[in-house]
Amino acid sequence: MSPKRKQRLIFVSVIVLGIGSASALALMALGENLLFFFSPSQMVAGEAPTSREFRLGGLVVDGSLTREADGLTVHFELTDTIKTATVVYRGILPDLFREGQGIVAKGQLDPKGTFVASEVLAKHDENYMPPEVAEALQKAGVPSPHPVDESQ
């Protein structure tokens, strides 16, 4: 093999190795930053991850909202009409948060199986339901007042 050909082979090998390494790093970073959605039934069944954040969505159970003495910590139940999950959130709830409405909370499970939310998102008007919540309710067999738009 001529020295020029050998040099070209080494150069191409380094380029391929660099592109492969960069692609592997990008895919690892993407995998670590994915935020999956789960319904209360899936969380109770153990399908939700225990070591990373995910989104939990459903309807706030009427009469389940309780506040601790500090005024910032709230406990409430979230349901998809099949199973119910306990949620704890420390912070100011959105103005549109109410019992009986659909919400999506971001957080993770504690060792006791309680969902500890770091963020709570409420619907923006009376006609909107997060697509994930509407789909979870539809899978649970509950007719949603707002059909899921499957064109997206």
C-alpha positions in Angstrom: 0.0 0.0 0.0 1.4 3.4 -1.0 2.0 6.0 1.7 -0.5 8.3 0.1 -3.2 5.7 0.1 -2.4 4.7 3.7 -2.7 8.4 4.7 -6.0 8.7 3.0 -7.4 5.5 4.7 -6.4 6.8 8.1 -8.0 10.2 7.3 -11.3 8.6 6.2 -11.2 6.2 9.3 -10.8 9.2 11.6 -13.7 11.0 9.9 -16.0 8.0 10.1 -15.1 7.4 13.8 -15.7 11.1 14.6 -19.1 11.1 12.9 -20.0 7.9 14.7 -19.0 9.2 18.1 -20.9 12.5 17.6 -24.0 10.6 16.5 -23.8 8.3 19.5 -23.5 11.3 21.9 -26.4 13.1 20.2 -28.6 10.0 20.5 -27.7 9.5 24.2 -28.5 13.1 25.0 -31.8 12.9 23.2 -32.7 9.7 25.1 -31.9 11.3 28.5 -34.0 14.4 27.7 -37.2 12.7 26.6 -40.2 13.4 28.8 -42.9 10.6 28.5 -46.6 10.9 29.3 -48.3 8.4 31.6 -51.9 8.1 32.8 -52.7 7.3 36.5 -53.5 3.7 35.4 -50.1 3.2 33.8 -48.4 4.8 36.9 -50.2 2.6 39.4 -49.5 -0.5 37.2 -45.8 0.3 37.5 -45.2 1.3 33.8 -43.9 4.7 34.8 -40.1 5.2 35.5 -39.1 5.5 39.1 -35.7 7.2 38.5 -36.6 10.0 36.1 -39.1 12.7 35.4 -42.2 12.1 33.4 -45.6 13.7 32.8 -48.8 12.5 34.5 -52.1 13.6 33.2 -55.7 13.1 34.1 -58.7 14.7 35.9 -58.4 16.3 39.4 -60.8 14.3 41.6 -63.5 16.4 43.1 -63.0 17.0 46.9 -59.4 15.7 46.9 -57.5 19.0 47.1 -55.9 19.7 50.5 -53.4 22.3 51.5 -50.8 22.1 54.1 -50.3 24.8 56.7 -47.4 26.4 54.8 -49.9 27.5 52.1 -47.8 26.3 49.2 -47.9 22.5 49.4 -51.0 20.9 48.0 -52.1 17.3 47.8 -54.7 16.1 45.3 -55.8 13.0 43.4 -55.5 12.6 39.7 -57.7 10.0 37.8 -58.3 8.6 34.4 -61.6 7.2 35.8 -60.0 3.8 36.2 -57.2 4.3 38.7 -56.3 7.2 40.9 -52.8 8.6 41.7 -51.8 10.8 44.6 -50.0 14.0 43.6 -48.0 16.4 45.8 -47.0 19.9 44.5 -45.2 22.6 46.3 -45.7 26.0 44.6 -48.4 28.3 43.3 -51.0 26.5 41.3 -52.1 27.9 37.9 -55.1 30.3 38.1 -57.2 27.9 36.0 -56.5 24.9 38.2 -59.8 23.4 39.6 -61.1 20.1 40.8 -62.8 18.1 38.0 -60.6 19.5 35.2 -57.9 18.0 33.1 -54.3 18.8 34.0 -50.8 17.6 33.2 -48.1 17.5 35.9 -44.4 17.1 35.4 -42.4 15.4 38.1 -41.3 12.0 39.4 -42.3 9.2 41.9 -41.0 9.2 45.4 -40.2 5.9 47.2 -43.7 5.7 48.6 -45.3 5.8 45.1 -46.6 9.4 45.4 -46.1 11.6 42.3 -44.1 14.7 43.4 -44.8 17.4 40.8 -42.4 20.1 39.9 -44.8 21.8 37.5 -48.5 21.7 37.0 -50.2 22.8 33.8 -53.9 23.5 33.6 -56.1 23.8 30.6 -56.4 27.3 29.1 -60.2 27.4 28.6 -63.4 25.4 29.1 -63.1 23.7 25.7 -59.5 22.6 25.8 -58.2 19.3 27.2 -54.5 18.3 26.8 -54.4 15.8 23.9 -52.6 13.2 26.1 -55.3 13.5 28.8 -58.1 13.2 26.2 -56.4 10.1 24.6 -55.9 8.5 28.1 -59.6 9.0 28.9 -60.6 7.7 25.5 -58.5 4.5 26.1 -60.2 4.2 29.5 -63.6 4.1 27.7 -64.7 7.5 29.0 -66.4 9.6 26.3 -64.5 12.8 26.1 -66.5 16.0 25.6 -63.6 17.1 23.4 -62.6 14.6 20.7 -58.9 13.9 20.1 -57.6 15.5 17.0 -55.6 12.6 15.4 -54.5 14.7 12.4 -51.5 16.0 14.2 
